[in-house]
Amino acid sequence: MDTPAISVLLIAPSAEIVGGQTVQAAHLMKVLSEMPGQKMTFFPINPKPPKPLLWVRKIPFVRTTLNAILYHSELLFTARKHDVLHIFTAGLHSYTLWTIPALLYGKLYGKKLIVHYHDGRAEEHLTKWRTAIPTLRWAHRIIAPSGFLVDVFAKYGIQSQSIFNIIDCHNFVYRKRRALKPVFMTNRALEPLYNVECILRAFKIIESKYPAASLTIAHDGVSRPALEKLAQELELKNARFIGKVPHDKIAALYNDADIYLTTPNIDCMPGSLLECFASGLPVVATNAGGIPYIAKDRYSALLVPLNDHQALAARSLELLENPDLVEDLTANGLAETKRYGSKPVGEQWSALYHELTMSK
């Protein structure tokens, strides 16, 4: 007699929320739904309201209230039908609003609970939020995509393990690069923690040497008005803000660019770096949080100190002037992507679900 499939409720942001968690949740749903042994159901943290109430989404506070009502009521009903609750989460406010309720309902129904933690601000969360450590201990497993977070949790006596994010190389075109053009891009959210200001200041230096250089800034966020103002103050000639870009359009941006810049002050495991590796796009990044865990300096990327626009510009210029370095970095980056394939990552998740449901 065949063993019945394990019923897993994957709780995560839907595609309407642009970000790494959304991308990874979509990858996992696709990969695990095609593997035997588990039945996957997706549950969005941002449920879509009924058509007569769609207008509410235009009013910030009311939108959040309605979203919370829908989330709680639907999750309370849905969670009881599943064996495992697999909960994607960031830290801080997001954790409090969406993850703690999911953990509570899971405990209420006696379900196996997985917290899948995606936030480079974990240390701030653990030290400043009294609810963080006690509620994390409710989970049967805490999974992080990077050894960086495993090390952070260990400092506070919290056991966790790492399962990498998935990078689907089939979605990206590897373009071999050697002699580069000064065509730059970045596609992190325009929020303070990603410090896009550092990129703009570095690009000012780059433009002084390469007047035809261009910089594409994709995506949106609260910092966009200030960043656009800074770009004007710096008199950047070829920096363009293109707004929100659907993930299925990102590969074309990578293909059109020759250097990728990212300068977060805090980070976990940015999937964009792996996407660059799969695209043959050389990377210059700050050595923030989990970035050194997936990108080795002068092996698969060039890493610079936090908030150092002069170093960022210098490393960018080095790439433009050193074709051999470009060839080495991109070849090594492509080799790194094999560690993040859908098959090995999917098998780890499937094994974890079975391990949990077999234990008392």
C-alpha positions in Angstrom: 0.0 0.0 0.0 1.4 3.4 -1.0 2.2 5.9 1.7 -0.1 8.9 1.4 1.6 12.1 0.3 2.5 14.6 3.0 0.2 17.7 2.8 2.3 20.9 3.0 1.0 24.4 3.3 3.5 26.9 2.0 2.9 30.3 3.5 4.7 33.1 1.6 4.3 36.3 -0.3 2.5 36.1 -3.6 3.8 37.4 -6.9 2.2 40.8 -6.2 5.0 41.5 -3.7 8.3 41.9 -5.6 11.2 40.3 -3.7 13.5 37.4 -3.1 11.0 35.5 -0.9 8.4 35.6 -3.7 10.8 34.2 -6.2 12.0 31.4 -3.9 8.4 30.5 -2.9 7.5 30.2 -6.6 10.5 28.0 -7.3 9.8 25.7 -4.4 6.1 25.3 -5.2 7.0 24.3 -8.8 9.9 22.0 -7.9 8.2 20.2 -4.9 4.8 19.9 -6.6 6.5 17.9 -9.3 8.3 15.6 -6.9 6.6 12.5 -5.3 5.9 12.3 -1.6 4.3 15.7 -0.8 1.2 17.6 -1.9 1.9 21.3 -1.9 -0.6 24.1 -1.3 0.3 27.8 -1.6 -1.1 30.2 0.9 -0.3 33.9 0.4 0.4 36.3 3.3 -1.4 38.9 1.1 -4.7 37.3 0.2 -6.6 38.9 -2.6 -9.8 40.6 -1.4 -13.1 40.0 -3.1 -13.7 42.1 -6.2 -16.1 44.6 -4.4 -13.3 45.4 -1.9 -10.3 45.7 -4.4 -10.5 49.5 -4.0 -9.4 49.1 -0.4 -5.9 48.3 -1.6 -5.4 52.0 -2.5 -5.7 53.0 1.1 -2.6 52.0 3.1 -3.9 51.6 6.7 -7.2 50.2 5.6 -5.4 47.8 3.2 -3.3 46.4 6.0 -6.3 45.9 8.2 -8.3 44.1 5.6 -5.3 42.0 4.6 -4.8 40.9 8.3 -8.5 40.0 8.6 -8.5 37.9 5.5 -5.1 36.3 6.4 -6.2 35.3 9.9 -9.6 34.0 9.0 -8.5 32.0 5.9 -5.4 30.6 7.6 -7.3 29.5 10.7 -9.6 27.5 8.4 -6.9 26.2 6.1 -4.0 25.3 8.4 -5.9 22.4 10.0 -6.1 20.5 6.7 -2.3 20.1 6.4 0.5 18.1 8.0 3.2 20.7 7.7 3.2 24.5 7.7 6.2 25.8 5.8 6.3 29.5 6.8 8.5 31.9 4.8 9.4 34.9 6.9 11.4 38.1 7.1 12.1 39.6 10.6 10.8 42.5 12.6 7.3 43.7 11.8 6.7 41.2 9.1 7.5 38.3 11.4 5.1 39.7 14.1 2.2 40.3 11.7 2.3 37.1 9.6 4.6 34.5 11.1 3.6 34.5 14.8 -0.1 33.9 13.9 0.9 31.0 11.6 2.9 29.5 14.4 0.0 29.9 16.8 -2.5 28.2 14.5 -0.1 25.4 13.8 0.4 24.8 17.5 -3.3 24.9 18.0 -3.8 22.1 15.5 -0.7 20.2 16.4 1.0 20.6 13.0 4.7 20.3 12.2 6.1 23.8 11.8 9.0 25.1 9.7 10.2 28.7 9.9 12.0 29.5 6.6 13.8 32.7 7.6 15.0 35.2 5.0 16.3 38.4 6.6 19.8 39.7 7.1 18.5 41.7 10.0 18.1 38.6 12.2 20.4 39.9 14.9 18.4 43.1 15.3 15.2 41.0 15.4 16.6 38.6 18.1 17.9 41.4 20.3 15.3 44.0 20.1 12.0 42.1 19.7 11.0 40.2 22.9 8.7 37.9 20.9 11.4 36.7 18.5 13.3 34.0 20.4 10.3 32.5 22.4 8.2 32.1 19.2 11.0 30.8 17.1 11.4 28.0 19.6 7.8 26.9 18.7 9.1 25.8 15.3 10.2 22.2 14.8 12.8 23.4 12.4 14.3 26.7 11.5 15.7 26.8 8.0 17.9 29.6 6.6 19.2 29.9 3.0 22.7 30.9 4.2 25.2 29.7 6.7 25.4 33.4 7.7 22.0 33.2 9.4 22.8 29.8 10.9 25.8 31.4 12.6 23.6 34.4 13.9 21.0 32.1 15.4 23.7 30.0 17.0 24.9 33.0 18.9 21.5 33.2 20.7 21.3 29.5 21.4 18.8 28.8 18.5 19.5 25.7 16.5 18.9 26.0 12.7 20.1 24.5 9.5 20.8 25.8 6.0 19.1 24.8 2.8 20.1 26.9 -0.1 17.9 29.0 -2.3 17.1 27.7 -5.7 18.6 29.2 -8.9 16.9 28.0 -12.0 19.6 28.5 -14.6 17.1 27.7 -17.4 15.5 31.1 -16.9 18.8 33.0 -17.6 21.0 33.2 -20.7 24.7 32.8 -20.0 26.5 35.4 -22.1 30.3 35.0 -22.0 32.0 38.3 -21.3 35.6 39.3 -21.4 36.1 42.9 -22.6 33.3 44.9 -21.0 31.4 48.0 -21.9 30.6 50.5 -19.1 27.0 49.3 -18.9 25.9 48.9 -15.3 22.7 47.8 -13.5 21.3 47.1 -10.1 17.9 45.7 -9.2 17.5 45.7 -5.4 14.5 47.3 -3.7 15.0 51.0 -3.3 15.0 51.0 0.5 17.6 52.3 3.0 19.1 49.0 3.9 20.1 48.4 0.3 22.0 51.7 0.2 21.6 52.4 -3.5 23.0 55.9 -2.7 26.4 54.3 -2.6 26.0 53.1 -6.2 25.0 56.5 -7.4 28.1 58.1 -5.8 30.3 55.4 -7.3 28.8 56.0 -10.7 29.7 59.6 -10.5 33.3 58.6 -10.4 32.9 56.1 -13.2 31.3 58.7 -15.4 34.2 61.0 -15.0 36.4 58.4 -16.7 33.8 56.8 -19.0 31.4 59.6 -20.0 29.3 57.2 -22.1 28.8 54.8 -19.1 25.2 54.0 -18.3 23.4 52.8 -15.1 20.0 51.1 -14.9 18.3 51.1 -11.5 15.4 48.7 -11.5 12.6 48.3 -9.0 10.9 50.7 -6.6 10.8 51.6 -2.9 10.4 54.3 -0.3 13.9 55.7 -1.2 13.2 56.3 -4.8 12.4 60.1 -4.6 15.5 60.8 -2.5 17.6 58.7 -4.9 16.3 60.5 -8.0 17.0 63.8 -6.3 20.6 62.7 -5.5 21.1 61.6 -9.1 20.1 65.1 -10.2 22.4 66.7 -7.6 25.3 64.6 -8.8 24.5 65.5 -12.4 24.5 61.9 -13.5 24.0 61.9 -17.2 23.1 58.3 -17.9 21.4 56.9 -14.8 17.8 55.9 -15.3 15.2 54.6 -12.9 12.9 52.2 -14.6 10.6 51.2 -11.7 9.2 47.8 -10.9 10.3 44.9 -13.2 8.5 41.5 -13.2 10.9 38.7 -12.4 10.4 37.1 -15.8 11.8 40.3 -17.4 14.9 40.5 -15.2 16.9 38.1 -17.4 16.8 40.5 -20.3 18.2 43.3 -18.0 21.1 41.0 -17.0 21.8 40.2 -20.6 21.9 43.9 -21.6 24.3 44.9 -18.8 28.0 44.2 -18.4 28.5 44.9 -14.7 26.1 44.3 -11.8 26.4 46.5 -8.7 24.8 45.9 -5.3 25.7 47.7 -2.0 23.5 46.6 0.8 24.4 47.4 4.4 22.4 44.3 5.5 21.7 41.2 3.5 21.1 37.5 3.8 21.4 35.5 0.6 20.5 37.7 -2.4 19.2 35.5 -5.2 20.1 38.3 -7.6 23.8 37.4 -7.2 23.2 33.8 -8.2 21.1 35.0 -11.2 24.1 37.1 -12.2 26.4 34.1 -11.9 24.0 32.2 -14.2 23.9 35.1 -16.7 27.7 35.5 -16.9 27.3 39.0 -15.4 30.3 40.1 -13.3 29.4 41.4 -9.8 30.7 44.1 -7.5 29.1 43.9 -4.1 29.5 45.0 -0.5 30.6 42.2 1.9 27.4 42.6 3.9 25.9 39.7 5.9 25.6 36.5 3.9 27.1 37.8 0.7 30.6 36.5 1.5 29.0 33.1 2.1 27.9 32.8 -1.5 30.4 35.1 -3.3 34.2 34.8 -2.7 36.2 37.9 -3.3 38.3 37.8 -6.5 37.0 34.3 -7.2 33.4 34.7 -8.2 32.8 38.4 -7.5 34.6 41.5 -6.3 33.6 42.5 -2.7 34.1 45.9 -1.1 33.6 47.4 2.4 30.1 48.7 3.4 29.2 52.2 2.2 32.5 52.7 0.4 31.6 54.2 -3.0 35.2 54.9 -3.9 36.1 51.2 -3.5 33.0 50.3 -5.5 34.1 52.6 -8.3 37.7 51.4 -8.2 36.6 47.7 -8.5 34.2 48.6 -11.3 37.0 50.3 -13.2 39.2 47.3 -12.6 36.7 45.1 -14.3 36.5 47.4 -17.3 40.3 47.3 -17.6 41.0 43.7 -16.9 39.4 41.2 -19.3 41.2 38.2 -17.7 39.7 38.9 -14.3 36.2 39.2 -15.9 36.6 35.8 -17.6 37.8 34.1 -14.4 35.0 35.6 -12.2 32.2 34.7 -14.5 33.5 31.2 -15.2 33.8 30.5 -11.4 30.4 32.1 -10.8 28.7 29.8 -13.3 30.3 26.8 -11.6 28.9 28.0 -8.2 25.3 27.8 -9.5 25.4 24.0 -9.5 25.2 24.0 -5.7 21.8 25.8 -6.0 20.0 23.5 -8.5 16.4 22.6 -8.1 17.0 18.9 -7.8 19.4 18.9 -4.8 17.5 21.6 -3.0 14.1 20.0 -3.6 15.4 16.7 -2.3 16.5 18.3 0.9 13.1 19.8 1.5 11.3 16.6 0.7 13.5 14.7 3.1 12.8 17.3 5.8 9.1 17.0 5.4 9.3 13.2 5.7 11.6 13.4 8.7 9.2 15.8 10.6 6.1 13.8 9.9 7.8 10.5 10.9 8.8 12.0 14.3 6.4 12.3 17.3 
